[in-house]
Amino acid sequence: MVFNFLTNIFSKDLGIDLGTANTVVYVRGKGIVLFEPSMVAIRREDKKVIAVGNEAKKMLGRTPEEIITLRPLKDGVIADFESAEKMLRYFIEKVHNRRDLFVSPRIVIGIPSGTTSVERKAVVDTAYQAGVRDVLLVTEPMAAAIGANIPVWEPSGNIIVDIGGGTTEIAVISLGGIVVSSSIKIAGDEMDEAIMHFIRKKYSLYIGERTAEEIKIKLGNVYFGDENKEYMEVKGRDLITGVPRSIEISSTEIRDALREVVNIIVNTIRDTLEKTPPELAADIIDKGIVLTGGGALLRGLDEYISEELGVYTFVSEEPLYCVVKGTGKIIEEYEKYKQILPKLSSNY
């Protein structure tokens, strides 16, 4: 009984999907407890953090000159060390009141597979500055595969495509390791930018990032025909007159706006498959391509990839949470998964 009591006190370990767009936190023994935007609002004069996460996102595009909202991560890596440390510390304290802890937590963080040693060190240093006891890193495609319940230990090929906010991670996994991988800085953020550019060019209307994201979520698609057309009112600033104006756009227009970004992702999957050993490629034909991440929710994307590549493609269950669920499984079953971590741990 005493041992169990102490275990509950000291087992505050966390699994974290520290994403460009969102941060998701898994607490050992509790599951997923936090999902918030990776965003901070800072006062220019003294760099004091005004808001983090959901509260900071509400301020996006609406702040006075003395306050700026920013994302500490860009393209999956830390771009602003100080802001990232403050954001991570805030999230850790939010999921469990650290003032009540006797020890700091250990955390497992998912990182893009294409990160450099310098970028990995930045993540580790940021986590230590935020007050954690130990930091372990795992590549996002491996974490996503584990979280999607893919049998990563089997001597059989599995391919995972994790489309996040800043990067798209593609990996062929077999025997607990990544055989072939690709990482591109084309993902959800570029989809938002494509929508913003399309509306500026066609309608001479300037919209913000938040509006573009809302359009992507409501109308974003890559496969639906005109018979399924949907519409949405969009408000912004007229680039010619400078006054507010609203327009109506259709899902067909957004499909066209996103096509170039989607094709880059599809071509990268194709390139990865071409580098895959034939035995593993044969396995993938039987098992299909697994999509995870927020980008996997783009309507019709699985059908489009299937048609373009001739390989069955499907969206995993709860794609937004696959990476963090994977880090959570590593925390819960560390002895089982520790062999995939050493080369990327804080002790490398």
WOMOQUI-V765735 format. One record per run of one state. SS is the DSSP state (h for helix, s for strand, l for the rest). FROM is the first residue (numbers start at 1). LEN is the number of residues. Records with the same first field share a line. If there is no record, write none. Layout:
SS=FROM-LEN, FROM-LEN
This chain:
l=1-1, 11-3, 19-3, 28-3, 38-2, 44-5, 53-1, 60-7, 71-2, 75-2, 79-2, 96-2, 101-5, 112-5, 130-4, 148-10, 164-4, 175-2, 185-3, 204-1, 207-2, 220-1, 222-4, 229-2, 239-5, 275-3, 288-1, 293-1, 298-1, 300-1, 310-3, 316-3, 333-1, 341-1, 345-4
h=2-9, 54-6, 81-15, 98-3, 117-13, 140-8, 188-16, 209-11, 226-3, 251-24, 278-10, 294-4, 301-9, 319-14, 334-7, 342-3
s=14-5, 22-6, 31-7, 40-4, 49-4, 67-4, 73-2, 77-2, 106-6, 134-6, 158-6, 168-7, 177-8, 205-2, 221-1, 231-8, 244-7, 289-4, 299-1, 313-3
